[in-house]
Amino acid sequence: MEINNLLNMDGNIVLGIVNERLRLECSTVEELVSRYELDFNELNQKMEDLGYHYDPINNQFK
């Protein structure tokens, strides 16, 4: 699946993909946005709109 259009997808799908990539490939959200050339503010806003916030201790959006 192309992650390039990630932020245009349904929020629940974004949540699943992002948390999977954080669990398997990236040790921080900063690494994730850098690796996939995402805009952190857009990603964070999309997650906040769904009621999720990044938890750096668990390295996932909860």
N, C-alpha and C positions, 0 to 999 in steps of 0.2 A: 504494500500500500504506500502510495506517495504521501510523505509527511509535509510536502510543500504547501498543500492546501488545507492543512490541519485546522487552522483557525476559521475556515469557512464551513467546517463540518458541524453536525449536531453536537451540542455541548457534552452530552453523555458519552459520545464516541470519543471526543477529544480527551475527556477525563480518563477513559480506559487506556487510550494510546499513550498519553503523557505519563501516567503512573507506571505503565509497563516499561516504557523507555527509561524512566528514572530507576526502576527496579533492576533492569537488565543491562543498561548501557551507560548511564550517566550518574555520577555520584552527587551532583547538585543540579538545581534548576538552572543555574547560570551556565553550566556545561551543556545542558540540554538545549537552551536557546542559542548558544553559540554553535553547537554542532549542526543543528538543523536550521540555522539562520532564521529564527523566529524572533518576533518582537516581544520582549518580556512583558511590557505594559499591556499589550493586546492579550497575551496569554493569561496574565494575571487577572485582567478585567473579565475575560470570558469565564474564568473559574469563579471569581467573586460573584458574578451574575447568577451562577448556579448554586452559590452558597458554600463554595469550597475555598480553602486557604492553604497555602504551601506550608508544610510542616518540615522544617529542615532536619529535625532530629530523626524522623522516619523517612525523610526524602520522598515525600508524596503529598499530593493534594488530598486533604480530608475535609 
